[in-house]
Amino acid sequence: MPLSNSSIQIGRRAFLRGGTLVLTAGCGVAPHLLSQESSPGLRVGLITDLHYADKSPAGNRHYRETLTKLDEAGQQFQQDRPTFLVELGDLIDAADSVDVELRYLKTVNQKFSAISHDRHYVLGNHCVDTLKKEEFLGSVEQQRSYYSFDRGGVHFIVLDSCFRSDGEPYGRKNSKWTDANVPASELEWLKSDLDANDRPVVVFAHQRMDVQNNHGVKNNAEVRRILEQSGNVLAVFQGHSHQNDWNEIGGIHYCTLVAMVEGSGEQNNGYSLLDITADGTLQLTGFRKQDSHQWK
């Protein structure tokens, strides 16, 4: 049952007071073993870096197997009924033509969209390598690449870092994956959005906001400064580097989720459920290779 505004009070100071990060043993749990002993206030299904493509494996990326892995995640999500789903970018892998890329997108999105009508897409660099942003967004029926919304007393923000250093949006093979940026107009929108909000905030991104290497947004220090100044941001969930990782910077948790495309077989799947409870706990339950985390 969604939380009312009066039933959830987990601003950043209250959230962090006396709290520590708890990492569960192992790399996630087997499917269908999530405890149902307590009903969460809000539940979010998370997946990232599916890289679906109808082509042979390359290195450790098994593109075609994404569909089977997504089926498993979908069964788990339908059982545990998250309020909404978020795909954190690179839903598809790059193709040599627009027609092929749109075919990849149609195939994988048929499965993803069947899981829930309330779902959100973060743009990844592969999503808009061949396609333009409006082509990807039109195909998944999402109006904007960055925006915010409220659910159950929590404010959620979707960011788009698929811009070159000169502000040009990715699309039609015009970019390098190492040159990811949040442009000035989006930074201005982000600050205004946070200034107008008094609820706890969770942010979704593709490229990482917590590292200065090739997987990081080039101006992520500026993004973090805006997030920290709001005083309400609890956590940022991101993908892109295909690995489990976690950092705390300026009182905000930056949690990087494992890629679904990496590795062959069901044992190499990875997806998660995020529970936000009325007592101020964020619990990330990871499945297969996804780590679990708890912040209280």
C-alpha positions as CSV (number, residue, x, y, z in Angstrom):
1,M,0.0,0.0,0.0
2,P,1.5,3.4,-1.0
3,L,2.7,5.6,1.8
4,S,0.9,8.9,2.5
5,N,2.8,12.1,2.8
6,S,2.3,12.0,6.6
7,S,3.4,8.4,7.0
8,I,6.9,8.7,5.6
9,Q,9.4,11.1,7.0
10,I,12.8,9.9,5.8
11,G,14.7,13.1,5.0
12,R,18.4,12.7,4.6
13,R,19.4,13.6,8.1
14,A,16.9,11.3,9.7
15,F,17.8,8.6,7.2
16,L,21.5,8.7,8.0
17,R,21.3,9.2,11.8
18,G,23.0,6.3,13.4
19,G,22.8,4.3,10.2
20,T,25.3,2.1,8.5
21,L,25.4,0.2,5.3
22,V,24.7,-3.5,5.6
23,L,25.9,-5.8,2.8
24,T,24.3,-9.2,2.9
25,A,26.4,-12.3,2.5
26,G,26.8,-13.6,-1.1
27,C,25.7,-12.1,-4.4
28,G,22.0,-11.9,-4.1
29,V,19.3,-14.5,-3.5
30,A,17.7,-17.2,-5.7
31,P,14.4,-16.2,-7.4
32,H,11.1,-16.5,-5.5
33,L,12.7,-16.4,-2.0
34,L,12.0,-12.8,-1.1
35,S,10.4,-12.7,2.3
36,Q,6.8,-11.6,2.5
37,E,6.7,-11.2,6.3
38,S,6.3,-7.4,6.2
39,S,4.5,-5.3,3.7
40,P,6.6,-2.5,2.2
41,G,5.4,1.0,1.9
42,L,6.8,1.3,-1.7
43,R,8.5,-1.3,-3.9
44,V,10.5,-0.6,-7.1
45,G,11.7,-3.2,-9.6
46,L,15.2,-2.4,-11.1
47,I,17.1,-3.8,-14.0
48,T,20.0,-2.4,-16.1
49,D,22.2,-3.0,-19.1
50,L,20.2,-5.7,-20.9
51,H,22.0,-4.9,-24.2
52,Y,19.5,-7.0,-26.1
53,A,20.5,-7.8,-29.7
54,D,19.9,-10.7,-32.1
55,K,23.6,-11.4,-32.5
56,S,26.3,-13.8,-31.3
57,P,28.0,-13.3,-28.0
58,A,31.0,-10.9,-27.8
59,G,33.3,-11.5,-24.9
60,N,31.2,-12.0,-21.8
61,R,28.1,-10.3,-23.3
62,H,25.4,-12.8,-24.3
63,Y,23.0,-10.6,-26.1
64,R,20.3,-13.1,-27.1
65,E,20.1,-14.6,-23.6
66,T,18.8,-11.3,-22.3
67,L,15.2,-12.3,-23.3
68,T,15.3,-15.4,-21.1
69,K,16.9,-13.5,-18.2
70,L,14.2,-10.9,-18.5
71,D,11.5,-13.6,-18.4
72,E,12.9,-14.7,-15.1
73,A,13.0,-11.2,-13.7
74,G,9.4,-10.6,-15.0
75,Q,8.1,-13.6,-13.1
76,Q,9.7,-12.3,-9.9
77,F,8.3,-8.9,-10.4
78,Q,4.9,-10.1,-11.1
79,Q,5.0,-12.2,-8.0
80,D,6.3,-9.4,-5.7
81,R,4.3,-6.6,-7.4
82,P,6.5,-3.5,-7.4
83,T,4.7,-0.2,-7.6
84,F,6.7,0.5,-10.8
85,L,9.7,-0.7,-12.8
86,V,12.9,1.2,-13.8
87,E,15.2,0.2,-16.6
88,L,18.5,2.0,-15.9
89,G,19.8,2.2,-19.5
90,D,21.3,0.2,-22.4
91,L,18.1,-1.8,-22.9
92,I,19.4,-2.6,-26.4
93,D,22.9,-2.9,-27.9
94,A,24.0,-0.8,-30.8
95,A,23.2,-1.9,-34.4
96,D,24.5,-0.8,-37.8
97,S,21.1,0.5,-39.0
98,V,18.0,2.3,-37.6
99,D,15.7,-0.5,-38.8
100,V,17.7,-3.2,-37.1
101,E,18.0,-1.2,-33.9
102,L,14.2,-0.5,-33.9
103,R,13.6,-4.3,-34.3
104,Y,15.8,-5.0,-31.3
105,L,14.0,-2.4,-29.3
106,K,10.5,-3.7,-30.2
107,T,11.5,-7.3,-29.3
108,V,12.8,-6.6,-25.9
109,N,10.3,-3.9,-25.0
110,Q,7.4,-6.3,-25.7
111,K,8.6,-8.4,-22.8
112,F,9.5,-5.5,-20.5
113,S,6.3,-3.6,-21.1
114,A,4.2,-6.7,-20.4
115,I,5.5,-6.8,-16.8
116,S,4.0,-3.5,-15.7
117,H,2.2,-0.6,-17.2
118,D,4.0,1.8,-14.7
119,R,7.6,1.7,-16.0
120,H,10.4,4.1,-16.6
121,Y,13.3,4.1,-19.1
122,V,16.7,5.8,-18.4
123,L,18.6,6.5,-21.6
124,G,21.9,4.6,-21.9
125,N,24.6,5.4,-24.4
126,H,23.8,2.2,-26.4
127,C,20.1,3.2,-26.6
128,V,21.0,6.3,-28.6
129,D,24.1,5.2,-30.4
130,T,22.2,4.5,-33.6
131,L,18.8,5.8,-32.7
132,K,17.9,9.4,-32.0
133,K,16.4,10.1,-28.5
134,E,13.0,10.8,-30.0
135,E,13.0,7.5,-31.8
136,F,13.9,5.5,-28.7
137,L,11.4,7.4,-26.5
138,G,8.6,7.2,-29.1
139,S,9.1,3.5,-29.4
140,V,8.7,2.9,-25.6
141,E,6.0,5.6,-25.2
142,Q,7.9,7.9,-22.8
143,Q,7.6,11.6,-23.4
144,R,10.9,12.9,-21.9
145,S,14.4,11.7,-21.3
146,Y,14.7,13.5,-17.9
147,Y,11.8,14.2,-15.5
148,S,10.5,13.6,-12.0
149,F,7.5,12.0,-10.5
150,D,6.1,11.2,-7.0
151,R,5.0,7.9,-5.6
152,G,4.0,7.1,-2.0
153,G,5.5,10.2,-0.5
154,V,8.8,9.8,-2.3
155,H,10.1,12.0,-5.1
156,F,11.9,10.2,-7.9
157,I,14.1,11.8,-10.6
158,V,15.2,10.3,-13.9
159,L,18.4,11.8,-15.4
160,D,19.8,11.8,-18.9
161,S,23.6,12.0,-19.2
162,C,23.6,11.1,-22.9
163,F,25.0,14.5,-24.1
164,R,28.4,15.4,-25.5
165,S,30.6,18.0,-23.8
166,D,29.4,20.6,-26.3
167,G,25.8,19.9,-25.3
168,E,24.8,17.9,-28.4
169,P,22.6,14.9,-27.6
170,Y,23.8,11.4,-28.5
171,G,22.4,9.9,-31.7
172,R,23.3,8.6,-35.1
173,K,26.8,7.5,-34.2
174,N,27.8,11.1,-33.2
175,S,29.3,10.4,-29.8
176,K,31.9,8.6,-27.7
177,W,30.7,6.6,-24.7
178,T,33.5,8.2,-22.5
179,D,32.1,11.7,-23.1
180,A,28.9,11.7,-21.0
181,N,27.6,14.9,-19.6
182,V,24.5,16.5,-18.0
183,P,24.0,19.8,-19.9
184,A,23.5,23.2,-18.4
185,S,19.8,23.2,-19.1
186,E,19.2,19.9,-17.4
187,L,21.3,21.0,-14.4
188,E,19.1,24.1,-14.1
189,W,16.0,22.0,-14.3
190,L,17.4,19.6,-11.7
191,K,18.1,22.4,-9.2
192,S,14.7,23.9,-9.7
193,D,13.0,20.6,-9.3
194,L,14.8,19.8,-6.1
195,D,14.2,23.4,-4.7
196,A,10.5,22.9,-5.2
197,N,10.4,19.5,-3.5
198,D,10.3,18.7,0.3
199,R,10.0,14.9,0.0
200,P,12.8,12.3,0.3
201,V,14.4,11.8,-3.2
202,V,15.7,8.8,-5.1
203,V,17.6,9.4,-8.4
204,F,17.9,7.0,-11.3
205,A,20.8,7.4,-13.8
206,H,22.7,5.4,-16.3
207,Q,26.3,6.7,-16.4
208,R,27.9,6.9,-13.0
209,M,27.7,10.0,-10.8
210,D,30.3,8.7,-8.3
211,V,33.5,8.0,-10.2
212,Q,35.9,10.1,-12.4
213,N,37.0,7.3,-14.7
214,N,35.5,6.5,-18.2
215,H,32.3,5.2,-16.7
216,G,31.6,8.5,-14.9
217,V,29.7,11.5,-16.1
218,K,32.3,14.1,-16.8
219,N,30.6,16.9,-14.8
220,N,29.2,14.6,-12.1
221,A,30.8,16.7,-9.3
222,E,28.5,19.5,-10.3
223,V,25.5,17.1,-10.3
224,R,26.5,15.8,-6.9
225,R,26.8,19.4,-5.6
226,I,23.2,20.1,-6.6
227,L,22.0,16.8,-5.1
228,E,23.8,17.5,-1.8
229,Q,22.5,21.1,-1.5
230,S,18.9,19.9,-1.6
231,G,19.4,18.0,1.7
232,N,16.7,15.5,0.6
233,V,18.5,13.0,-1.7
234,L,18.8,9.5,-0.2
235,A,20.3,7.5,-3.0
236,V,21.3,7.3,-6.7
237,F,20.8,4.0,-8.5
238,Q,22.9,3.7,-11.7
239,G,24.4,1.1,-14.2
240,H,26.8,1.5,-17.1
241,S,29.9,-0.2,-15.6
242,H,28.2,-3.6,-15.4
243,Q,29.4,-4.3,-11.9
244,N,28.1,-4.3,-8.3
245,D,29.5,-1.2,-6.6
246,W,28.6,1.3,-3.8
247,N,29.9,4.6,-2.6
248,E,28.7,7.2,-0.1
249,I,29.6,10.8,-1.0
250,G,28.2,13.8,0.8
251,G,25.7,11.7,2.7
252,I,24.2,10.2,-0.5
253,H,24.4,6.5,-1.4
254,Y,25.5,5.8,-5.0
255,C,24.6,2.2,-5.8
256,T,25.7,0.7,-9.1
257,L,23.8,-2.4,-10.3
258,V,25.1,-5.4,-12.1
259,A,24.4,-5.8,-15.8
260,M,21.9,-8.4,-17.0
261,V,23.8,-9.1,-20.2
262,E,27.0,-10.3,-18.6
263,G,27.6,-14.1,-18.5
264,S,25.7,-17.1,-19.9
265,G,22.9,-18.9,-18.2
266,E,20.4,-18.1,-15.5
267,Q,23.0,-18.1,-12.8
268,N,24.5,-15.0,-14.4
269,N,21.3,-13.0,-14.3
270,G,20.9,-9.9,-12.2
271,Y,18.0,-7.7,-11.1
272,S,16.6,-6.3,-7.9
273,L,13.7,-5.0,-5.8
274,L,14.0,-1.8,-3.8
275,D,11.7,-1.5,-0.8
276,I,11.2,1.9,0.9
277,T,9.5,1.4,4.2
278,A,7.7,3.8,6.5
279,D,10.4,3.5,9.2
280,G,13.0,5.0,6.9
281,T,14.7,1.9,5.6
282,L,15.8,1.4,2.0
283,Q,16.3,-2.3,1.3
284,L,17.7,-3.5,-2.0
285,T,17.1,-7.2,-2.5
286,G,19.3,-8.5,-5.2
287,F,18.7,-11.7,-7.2
288,R,21.3,-13.9,-8.8
289,K,24.5,-11.8,-9.2
290,Q,23.0,-8.6,-7.9
291,D,24.3,-7.7,-4.4
292,S,21.8,-6.8,-1.7
293,H,22.1,-3.6,0.4
294,Q,20.3,-2.0,3.3
295,W,20.4,1.6,4.5
296,K,18.5,2.5,7.7
